[in-house]
Amino acid sequence: MRARTSLSALALLGLVCAAQSAGAEEIRVAVAANFLRTGQDLAEEFERDTGHRVVLSSGSTGALLAQIEHGATYDVFLAADTRSPAALKAAGRARWRFSYATGRLALVGAGVNDPAQGEATLRRGSFRNLAIANPATAPYGAAAREALTRLGLWAELQPKLVLGQSVAQAHQIARSGGAELGLVAWSQAKASGQTAWLLPSHLHAPLLQEGVLLTERAPARAFCAFLKASKAQALISAAGYDPPARSGLEPTRVEASESRGPWDAIVLTLKLALTTTVILLLLSTPLAWWLGRGRSLGRTVVEALVALPLVLPPTVLGFYLLVLLGPEGLVGGIWEALGGPRLVFSFGGLVVGSVLYSLPFVVQPLQAGFRAIDPTLLEAAATLGSSPLDRFRCLVLPLTRPSYLVAATLGFAHTIGEFGVVLMIGGSVPAETRVLSIAIYEQVEQLHYDQAHLLAGGMLAFSFLILLAVYLVERRFQEARP
């Protein structure tokens, strides 16, 4: 009897758990990069209270808005500004628009030893780089530009700016040592325990952050209501945000920085691709020759290492390059100690990253070409007294011209299309690291689709024509062979 009662209790408990699981739903929330950590804490609290699961997707406000405009299925959008929610409201996409926090701006970095001297640190200008979020796409970047303008430093400091795609990347740039200083969210400085100067609120318009309910789902509406409740507001305040109260301070008018449109990015991209291709051909020729002229365990290990970028996510390679090439990294620290220029967030860093990322696209065609050479031809030339250099120049190079053409083309085209690696180690420094792929990404974030179509369409046509030319030339080589 007791056993039957226990079984009944277990069955009843199972039914209760099943019913609770059936009632729990998933809520998809797009959250601005500056609010991600706080959003994670709020999501955990909401999940404990309701059982609903909150799935957060983070990025810059501009990037998330572009995703929603193109049909991304989010239930809630927590922006870092008021303009993006207003745009969704005007388009009839917002079911409920509400304020949930007011952000603050802070100066962080190795040069901020005394918060009371924060403004003096900026005015002295004795730093190489200042990281901020992209003012065109990120609200915290626009606030940074406004604050520097009110301080009369915008024009003076523009050459030192390193732009992150979001305030989260700007903070990461400053923390990694890629820039000595960074203007980031006060909440980020608090969470990381950094010494920081909290900028006075009169230097920029309030960073009022608004949310948007995008669907009529009850759990999503409950999550929005939870953000307005005192429990959630206490967590938001503890994270470094002010209450979501409006202020009468209007943003100052800031003149856009001068730009030659996309030409800077196009010229820089071609320069990077050409430089990278030349270096790759010089490095890959002896490496591919060594790999293609024998079989051994050592060669196999090296061959696998060379091929890693084919399967490795670009952000993984970019992250480790950032760690190694940064001023506190093993390579970057030694390089700068020897008097070399900074590698991260510079053209030199892009070249290093591009060479490593495109290496297999050059090595493998050359390796295949070298392996295809009949070894008896080389042996015959050697018996006739030809030196190794003469054999390579007069015999190997003519026979592998198609392989060199393919290798050079693939290396060049692959470098032009890079995004993940250059974003991680280069950011977006105009005329320095803002290559074409970054420029297209920024145009999409700003919803400038006409410019994005122009740049992306040009890259598509260029890539097709250059590959078509390679195939036609290779076909002619094959037809000319006896």
Long-range contacts (C-beta under 8 A, 24 or more apart in sequence): 20-51, 23-51, 24-50, 24-51, 24-52, 24-53, 25-52, 25-53, 25-217, 25-219, 26-52, 26-53, 26-54, 26-55, 27-52, 27-53, 27-54, 27-55, 27-75, 27-76, 27-217, 27-219, 27-220, 27-223, 28-55, 28-57, 28-73, 28-74, 28-75, 28-76, 29-54, 29-55, 29-56, 29-57, 29-74, 29-75, 29-76, 29-77, 29-78, 29-223, 30-56, 30-57, 30-58, 30-59, 30-64, 30-67, 30-68, 30-72, 30-74, 30-76, 30-77, 30-78, 31-56, 31-57, 31-58, 31-64, 31-78, 32-58, 32-59, 32-60, 32-61, 32-64, 32-78, 32-79, 32-80, 32-139, 32-166, 32-209, 33-58, 33-59, 33-60, 33-80, 33-138, 33-166, 33-167, 33-168, 33-169, 34-80, 34-103, 34-140, 34-166, 34-167, 34-168, 34-184, 34-185, 34-187, 34-188, 35-78, 35-80, 35-101, 35-187, 35-209, 36-168, 37-187, 37-188, 37-191, 37-239, 38-101, 38-187, 38-235, 38-236, 38-239, 38-241, 39-78, 41-235, 41-239, 42-226, 42-227, 42-232, 42-235, 42-236, 45-231, 45-232, 45-235, 46-223, 46-226, 46-232, 49-226, 50-219, 50-222, 52-219, 52-222, 52-223, 54-223, 58-168, 59-166, 60-133, 60-134, 60-137, 60-138, 60-165, 60-166, 60-167, 60-445, 61-137, 61-138, 61-139, 62-136, 62-137, 62-138, 62-445, 62-446, 62-447, 63-137, 63-165, 63-166, 63-444, 63-445, 65-445, 65-447, 66-444, 66-445, 66-447, 68-93, 68-214, 69-447, 74-214, 75-213, 75-214, 75-215, 75-217, 75-219, 75-220, 75-223, 76-211, 76-212, 76-213, 76-214, 76-220, 76-223, 76-224, 77-211, 77-212, 77-214, 78-209, 78-211, 78-227, 79-139, 79-209, 79-210, 79-211, 79-212, 80-138, 80-139, 80-140, 80-167, 80-207, 80-209, 81-139, 81-142, 81-207, 81-208, 81-209, 81-210, 82-208, 82-209, 82-210, 83-139, 84-210, 85-210, 85-211, 85-212, 86-210, 88-212, 88-214, 89-212, 93-212, 93-214, 94-212, 94-213, 94-214, 95-212, 95-213, 95-214, 95-215, 95-216, 95-221, 96-212, 96-213, 96-221, 96-224, 97-210, 97-211, 97-212, 97-213, 98-210, 98-211, 98-212, 98-213, 98-224, 98-227, 98-228, 99-208, 99-209, 99-210, 99-211, 99-244, 99-245, 99-246, 100-209, 100-210, 100-211, 100-227, 100-228, 100-236, 100-244, 101-209, 101-236, 101-241, 101-242, 101-243, 101-244, 102-206, 102-207, 102-208, 102-209, 102-241, 102-242, 102-243, 102-244, 102-245, 103-139, 103-140, 103-143, 103-185, 103-186, 103-187, 103-207, 103-209, 103-241, 103-242, 104-185, 104-186, 104-187, 104-198, 104-199, 104-201, 104-207, 104-240, 104-241, 104-242, 105-140, 105-143, 105-144, 105-147, 105-183, 105-184, 105-185, 105-186, 105-198, 105-199, 105-203, 105-204, 105-207, 106-183, 106-184, 106-185, 106-186, 106-188, 106-189, 106-196, 106-197, 106-198, 106-199, 107-181, 107-182, 107-183, 107-196, 107-197, 107-199, 108-171, 108-174, 108-175, 108-181, 108-182, 108-184, 108-188, 108-189, 108-192, 108-194, 108-195, 108-196, 109-174, 109-179, 109-180, 109-181, 109-182, 110-177, 110-180, 110-181, 111-180, 111-181, 112-181, 112-194, 112-195, 112-196, 112-197, 113-195, 114-195, 115-195, 115-196, 115-197, 115-198, 116-197, 117-197, 118-196, 118-197, 118-199, 119-151, 119-197, 121-181, 121-197, 122-148, 122-151, 122-153, 122-157, 122-181, 123-151, 123-153, 125-156, 125-157, 125-160, 127-160, 127-179, 127-180, 127-181, 128-160, 128-179, 128-180, 128-342, 129-160, 129-161, 129-162, 129-178, 129-179, 129-180, 129-181, 129-342, 129-345, 130-157, 130-160, 130-161, 130-162, 130-179, 130-180, 130-181, 130-182, 130-183, 131-161, 131-162, 131-163, 131-164, 131-170, 131-171, 131-173, 131-174, 131-178, 131-179, 131-181, 131-182, 131-183, 131-184, 131-427, 132-161, 132-162, 132-163, 132-164, 132-170, 132-182, 132-183, 133-163, 133-164, 133-165, 133-166, 133-167, 133-169, 133-170, 133-184, 134-163, 134-164, 134-165, 134-166, 134-428, 134-442, 134-445, 135-163, 135-254, 136-442, 136-445, 136-446, 137-165, 137-442, 137-445, 137-446, 138-164, 138-165, 138-166, 138-167, 138-170, 139-207, 139-209, 140-167, 140-170, 140-183, 140-184, 140-185, 140-207, 141-167, 141-170, 142-251, 142-254, 143-204, 143-205, 143-207, 144-183, 144-204, 145-254, 146-203, 146-204, 146-205, 146-251, 146-252, 146-254, 147-183, 147-199, 147-203, 147-204, 148-183, 149-252, 149-254, 150-202, 150-203, 150-204, 150-252, 151-203, 154-254, 158-257, 161-429, 162-345, 162-427, 162-428, 162-429, 163-427, 163-428, 163-429, 163-430, 163-434, 164-427, 164-428, 165-423, 165-427, 165-428, 165-441, 165-442, 165-445, 169-427, 173-345, 173-427, 176-322, 176-323, 176-326, 176-328, 176-344, 177-326, 177-327, 177-328, 177-329, 177-344, 178-322, 178-326, 178-327, 178-342, 178-344, 178-345, 178-427, 179-345, 185-240, 186-240, 186-241, 187-239, 187-240, 187-241, 188-240, 189-240, 190-239, 190-240, 191-239, 191-240, 201-247, 201-249, 202-249, 204-251, 205-247, 205-249, 205-250, 205-251, 205-252, 206-242, 206-246, 206-247, 206-249, 208-244, 208-246, 208-247, 209-241, 209-244, 257-430, 259-430, 262-436, 262-439, 262-451, 262-454, 262-455, 264-430, 264-431, 264-434, 265-434, 265-435, 265-436, 265-438, 265-439, 265-455, 266-436, 268-347, 268-431, 268-432, 268-433, 268-434, 268-435, 268-436, 269-416, 269-435, 269-436, 269-437, 270-416, 271-347, 272-347, 272-350, 272-351, 272-354, 272-415, 272-435, 273-354, 273-412, 273-413, 273-415, 273-416, 274-412, 275-351, 276-351, 276-354, 276-355, 276-358, 276-411, 276-412, 276-415, 277-362, 277-408, 277-411, 277-412, 277-415, 279-351, 279-355, 280-355, 280-358, 280-359, 280-362, 280-407, 280-411, 281-362, 281-404, 281-407, 281-408, 281-411, 283-355, 283-359, 284-359, 284-362, 284-363, 284-366, 284-407, 285-366, 287-363, 288-362, 288-363, 288-364, 288-366, 288-367, 288-370, 289-366, 289-370, 289-392, 291-363, 291-367, 292-366, 292-367, 292-368, 292-369, 292-370, 292-371, 293-370, 293-371, 306-359, 306-360, 306-363, 306-364, 307-360, 307-364, 308-360, 309-356, 309-357, 309-358, 309-359, 309-360, 310-360, 313-420, 314-357, 314-418, 314-419, 314-420, 314-421, 314-424, 315-420, 315-421, 315-423, 315-424, 317-353, 317-356, 317-357, 317-420, 317-421, 318-353, 318-420, 318-421, 318-422, 318-423, 318-424, 318-425, 319-424, 321-349, 321-352, 321-353, 321-356, 321-421, 321-424, 321-425, 322-424, 322-425, 325-349, 325-352, 325-425, 343-425, 344-425, 344-426, 345-425, 345-426, 345-427, 345-429, 345-432, 345-433, 346-426, 346-429, 346-432, 346-433, 347-432, 347-433, 349-425, 349-426, 349-433, 350-422, 350-425, 350-426, 350-433, 350-435, 352-425, 353-418, 353-421, 353-422, 353-424, 353-425, 353-426, 354-415, 354-418, 354-421, 354-422, 357-414, 357-415, 357-418, 357-421, 358-410, 358-411, 358-414, 358-415, 358-418, 361-407, 361-410, 361-411, 361-414, 362-407, 362-408, 362-410, 362-411, 363-407, 365-403, 365-404, 365-406, 365-407, 365-410, 366-400, 366-403, 366-404, 366-407, 368-403, 369-399, 369-400, 369-402, 369-403, 369-404, 370-396, 370-400, 370-403, 372-399, 372-400, 373-399, 373-400, 401-477, 402-473, 402-474, 402-477, 402-478, 405-470, 405-473, 405-474, 406-470, 406-474, 409-466, 409-467, 409-469, 409-470, 412-466, 413-463, 413-466, 413-467, 416-459, 416-462, 416-463, 417-459, 417-463
